[in-house]
Amino acid sequence: MNSIGPECNELKSKYDSCFNVWFSERFLKGDTSDSMCKPLFVLYQECVRKAIKDQNINLQEIDKQVLGTDQEKTPPKPT
C-alpha cells in the first residue's frame, strides 16, 4: 500500500521494512524498545503531515486528543 503522498512512498517502504524486522526479531522476543525504527518513523511522519497539509486536510482534527476523554464515547456529528 502506498503512502498518502507519493513523495513519501520511499520513506514508508524503509520504515515498513525496519518495523517488520523490529517486530519479528525484537518485539516478539520481548524487546519492546521502539528506538530501532524511531528515526525513520519521525521522517516518514513529517512527510505524511506535509502531504496531508498539501491536500488541505485539517491537521487539527487529526491531532485532536480524544482517547480517555468524554468525547471518546460521543459519536461523530453527521456531515
C-alpha positions as CSV (number, residue, x, y, z in Angstrom):
1,M,0.0,0.0,0.0
2,N,1.3,3.4,-0.9
3,S,1.6,6.4,1.3
4,I,-0.9,9.3,1.2
5,G,1.7,11.3,-0.7
6,P,3.8,9.8,-3.5
7,E,6.8,11.7,-2.2
8,C,6.6,9.6,1.0
9,N,6.5,6.2,-0.6
10,E,10.2,5.5,-0.3
11,L,10.3,6.6,3.4
12,K,7.2,4.4,4.0
13,S,8.9,1.4,2.4
14,K,12.1,1.9,4.5
15,Y,10.0,2.3,7.7
16,D,7.8,-0.7,6.9
17,S,11.0,-2.9,6.4
18,C,12.5,-1.6,9.6
19,F,9.3,-2.2,11.5
20,N,8.9,-5.8,10.2
21,V,12.5,-6.6,11.3
22,W,11.9,-5.0,14.7
23,F,8.6,-6.8,15.2
24,S,9.8,-10.2,14.3
25,E,13.3,-10.1,15.7
26,R,12.9,-8.0,18.7
27,F,9.3,-7.3,19.8
28,L,8.2,-10.9,19.6
29,K,11.3,-11.9,21.7
30,G,10.4,-9.4,24.4
31,D,12.3,-6.3,23.4
32,T,9.6,-3.5,23.4
33,S,12.0,-0.6,22.8
34,D,10.9,1.3,19.8
35,S,14.2,3.2,19.3
36,M,15.4,1.0,16.4
37,C,13.0,2.5,13.8
38,K,12.1,5.8,15.5
39,P,14.4,8.0,13.3
40,L,12.7,6.6,10.2
41,F,9.3,6.9,11.7
42,V,9.9,10.6,12.5
43,L,11.0,11.4,8.9
44,Y,8.0,9.4,7.5
45,Q,5.6,11.2,9.9
46,E,6.9,14.6,8.8
47,C,6.5,13.7,5.2
48,V,2.9,12.4,5.7
49,R,2.0,15.5,7.7
50,K,3.2,17.7,4.9
51,A,1.3,15.6,2.3
52,I,-1.9,15.9,4.4
53,K,-1.5,19.6,4.7
54,D,-0.8,19.9,0.9
55,Q,-4.1,18.1,0.4
56,N,-5.9,20.7,2.5
57,I,-6.8,18.2,5.3
58,N,-7.2,19.8,8.7
59,L,-4.3,18.6,10.9
60,Q,-6.1,20.0,14.0
61,E,-8.7,17.3,13.6
62,I,-6.0,14.6,13.2
63,D,-4.1,15.9,16.3
64,K,-7.2,16.1,18.5
65,Q,-6.8,14.2,21.7
66,V,-9.9,12.1,22.1
67,L,-8.9,8.8,23.9
68,G,-9.5,8.9,27.6
69,T,-12.0,11.9,27.3
70,D,-15.8,12.0,27.3
71,Q,-15.6,12.8,23.6
72,E,-14.2,9.2,23.0
73,K,-17.7,7.9,23.9
74,T,-19.6,10.5,21.8
75,P,-20.5,9.5,18.2
76,P,-19.2,11.9,15.5
77,K,-21.7,14.5,14.2
78,P,-23.1,13.8,10.8
79,T,-21.7,15.9,8.0
